[in-house]
Amino acid sequence: MKLLQLFLTGWAALAPFTASCSAEPKAGTPDAGKPDVTETGDETPQNPGTTGGKTLVVWYSFTHNSEKIASALLTHISADVLEVEPAEEGLDYAANNYAIGSSQIEAIRDNPGSASSYPAIKAVGFQPDNYDTIIIVTPLWWSQMAAPMQSFLFKYGASMAGKTIGLIVTSASSGISDVEKDAKRLIPQGKFLPESLWIRSSQVGSAAQLTAAWYDKMFPTQNETTAMKVKITAGGKSFTAELEDSETGKSFWGKLPLTLEMSELNGNEKYCYGVSLPRKDLFYDTVAAGDLMLYSGNCVVLFYGAAGGYSYTRIGKIANVTGLAAALGTGDVSVKFEKQ
């Protein structure tokens, strides 16, 4: 994906400053349960799971291989993430020689045009207009795309018309050509990348290298020099974040360099009120370590552990979070943000 060239005016003359964070309290982060509604009709899901951005990684996983692959890819790129989950919890797809999954695939093969052929999935807050690129990470079942992912694409595939579609497939040994056919049947007007990525189960441990090499090959025109890279320093250690190509990201970029005295909360985040930025809040069911967020329009939040269950506007993301928690420490901390 080619990043847009930065066009920022009016900020260059701003001098560095240190923000004194207000003592305004930030609400704690409760455990937000998974939505229990299924994808039927046009109902509005209780807990939308996606956020604004240019790229979305959507995944389904039973054995956790596809989950690990999606997580590995997200260490290389800045993207939103959405998990597809069966509506019925606790299904043991491995029981009786994978009888449940086999019957679901058979039902789809027998009548692929009928909504009743596809197993129900939990509702998700998918907003296709937010994305230019959608990368699908899915396992292979009996040479076909896993049934829950087919359910998601049956419902939303038509709305992905004109989007750039990438496909990453995991399997024990079977080839992925039929999964590619499923994807193109379910997203008939998608602009598919010229190559899909096949990661065998035995290769999942190398998913970070495999996904990075594939992504860079598929998007060779991406110009990293135009990205809004930010150096974040705390506790004597520095990290690199990439800001969103959005009004919020550009506004934060324009305020740099910036030193924030950040407060501790929940054992997973540091926050600082007093930095007002444009907001476009969306509900986050899951927030990961390294996410740099805006809360309530004037609170910068840097997560060093997993969280979720609140509405935020994404500012950017640290891809490599190794050592981040230790650098931020357990109490209040001074964090410097500067252009890189």
SVG drawing of the C-alpha trace seen along z (x, -y; Angstrom):
<svg xmlns="http://www.w3.org/2000/svg" viewBox="-32 -29 51 69">
<polyline fill="none" stroke="black" stroke-width="0.4" points="0.0,0.0 1.5,-3.3 1.5,-5.8 0.3,-9.2 2.9,-11.9 2.7,-14.2 1.2,-17.6 1.5,-19.5 1.5,-23.3 1.4,-25.8 3.1,-23.6 6.7,-23.8 7.3,-26.9 6.0,-25.4 8.7,-25.1 9.2,-22.0 7.3,-22.0 6.5,-19.8 2.9,-19.2 1.8,-19.2 -0.9,-16.5 -4.0,-17.4 -5.2,-15.4 -8.4,-14.5 -9.2,-10.9 -9.4,-8.3 -12.0,-5.6 -10.7,-2.1 -11.0,0.5 -13.5,3.2 -13.5,6.7 -15.7,6.3 -17.2,9.6 -17.5,10.8 -20.7,9.8 -23.2,12.6 -25.4,11.6 -25.0,13.3 -24.6,11.9 -28.2,11.8 -30.0,9.1 -28.7,5.5 -28.6,5.5 -26.2,3.3 -23.6,5.3 -23.2,4.5 -19.4,4.3 -18.0,3.2 -14.6,4.8 -12.9,2.6 -11.4,-0.9 -10.8,-3.5 -7.8,-3.1 -6.5,-2.1 -5.8,1.6 -7.7,4.3 -6.5,7.7 -9.4,10.1 -8.8,13.6 -10.5,16.8 -8.7,19.5 -9.6,22.7 -6.1,24.1 -4.6,20.5 -2.3,20.9 -4.1,18.2 -4.3,16.0 -0.5,16.3 0.0,15.4 -2.2,12.4 -0.4,11.2 3.0,11.7 1.9,9.6 0.8,6.8 4.3,6.5 5.3,5.4 2.4,3.1 0.0,0.7 -3.5,2.1 -6.8,2.6 -7.8,6.1 -11.1,8.1 -11.6,11.6 -14.4,13.8 -15.9,16.1 -18.6,18.8 -21.9,17.8 -22.0,21.1 -19.2,21.2 -17.3,24.3 -17.6,26.2 -15.0,28.9 -14.2,29.0 -11.6,31.7 -14.1,34.2 -15.1,37.3 -12.6,36.6 -13.6,33.0 -17.2,33.9 -18.7,30.5 -16.4,28.6 -16.8,31.3 -20.6,31.0 -20.4,27.2 -18.1,27.4 -20.4,29.9 -23.4,27.7 -21.7,24.8 -20.5,26.9 -24.0,28.2 -25.7,24.8 -23.1,21.9 -25.7,19.3 -27.9,19.8 -27.4,17.9 -28.7,21.0 -25.7,23.0 -23.3,20.9 -22.8,21.3 -23.8,18.3 -21.0,16.1 -20.9,13.4 -21.7,9.8 -18.8,7.6 -18.5,3.8 -17.2,4.1 -17.1,0.8 -15.7,1.4 -15.6,-2.2 -12.8,-2.7 -10.4,-0.5 -8.5,-0.4 -6.8,2.9 -8.3,6.0 -6.0,8.9 -7.8,12.2 -6.0,14.8 -7.8,18.1 -7.2,21.9 -8.0,24.5 -10.7,27.1 -10.9,30.0 -9.2,27.9 -11.8,25.1 -11.8,21.9 -12.8,22.5 -16.6,22.2 -16.8,19.3 -14.6,17.2 -16.8,18.1 -19.8,16.9 -18.2,13.6 -17.3,13.1 -20.8,14.3 -22.3,11.5 -19.7,8.7 -17.9,9.8 -20.1,7.6 -19.2,4.5 -15.5,5.2 -15.9,4.3 -12.9,2.3 -10.8,3.1 -7.3,4.5 -7.6,8.1 -4.8,10.1 -5.1,13.8 -3.0,15.7 -3.8,19.4 -2.6,21.9 -2.8,25.7 -1.0,28.8 -0.1,29.8 -2.9,29.2 -2.5,26.6 -4.6,23.4 -5.9,23.0 -9.5,23.9 -9.4,21.4 -8.4,18.7 -11.4,19.8 -13.6,19.5 -12.3,16.0 -12.9,14.8 -16.4,16.3 -17.3,14.5 -15.6,11.2 -16.5,11.1 -15.3,7.5 -12.3,7.5 -8.9,6.5 -6.9,9.5 -3.1,9.3 -1.2,11.4 0.1,13.8 -1.5,15.4 0.7,16.5 0.6,20.1 2.0,20.9 2.1,24.5 1.4,25.5 5.1,26.4 6.1,22.8 3.9,20.8 7.0,20.2 8.5,18.2 5.3,16.3 6.9,12.9 9.5,13.3 7.2,14.9 4.4,12.3 6.8,9.4 8.5,10.7 5.2,11.3 3.8,8.0 6.8,6.1 6.8,8.0 3.1,7.2 3.5,3.5 6.9,2.6 5.9,-1.0 5.5,-1.8 7.8,-4.7 8.7,-4.5 10.3,-7.9 6.9,-9.5 5.6,-7.7 5.1,-9.7 7.6,-7.9 7.9,-8.9 10.6,-8.2 9.2,-7.5 11.6,-7.6 11.0,-6.5 13.2,-5.0 16.3,-5.5 14.9,-3.3 13.5,-4.4 10.8,-2.9 9.5,-3.7 5.9,-4.3 4.1,-5.0 1.3,-7.5 -2.0,-7.0 -2.4,-8.8 -5.4,-10.6 -6.4,-14.0 -5.6,-12.8 -2.2,-11.4 -1.2,-14.5 -2.3,-16.8 -0.2,-14.9 2.7,-14.9 2.4,-18.7 2.8,-19.1 6.1,-17.3 8.5,-17.3 6.5,-16.8 7.2,-15.5 4.3,-14.2 4.2,-13.5 2.1,-10.3 0.2,-8.7 -0.2,-5.0 -3.5,-3.1 -4.6,0.5 -1.1,2.0 -1.4,1.8 -1.4,-1.9 0.1,-5.4 -2.1,-8.4 -1.9,-12.2 -4.8,-14.7 -4.2,-18.1 -3.3,-17.3 -6.4,-18.1 -6.5,-16.4 -9.3,-15.8 -11.3,-12.7 -13.2,-10.1 -13.9,-7.6 -14.7,-4.0 -15.2,-1.1 -12.2,1.1 -13.0,4.6 -9.2,5.3 -6.3,2.9 -2.8,4.3 0.6,3.3 2.1,0.5 -1.2,-1.1 -1.1,-4.9 -4.6,-6.2 -6.7,-9.3 -9.3,-9.1 -12.1,-11.6 -10.5,-14.0 -7.8,-15.3 -6.1,-12.4 -3.1,-10.6 -2.9,-7.0 0.1,-4.7 -0.7,-1.0 2.0,1.4 -0.4,4.3 -3.6,5.7 -6.9,3.9 -10.2,3.1 -13.8,2.2 -13.6,-1.6 -13.9,-4.0 -10.7,-5.6 -9.3,-7.4 -6.1,-5.7 -3.1,-8.0 -0.5,-5.4 1.2,-2.2 4.6,-0.8 5.3,2.3 8.1,3.7 7.1,3.5 10.0,5.6 11.0,3.9 8.2,1.3 6.6,2.3 9.9,2.3 10.8,-1.1 7.5,-2.7 7.7,-1.1 5.0,-0.7 4.4,-4.3 4.1,-7.7 6.7,-8.4 8.0,-11.1 7.7,-10.1 9.2,-12.1 7.7,-12.0 9.8,-13.4 9.9,-13.1 12.2,-10.4"/>
</svg>
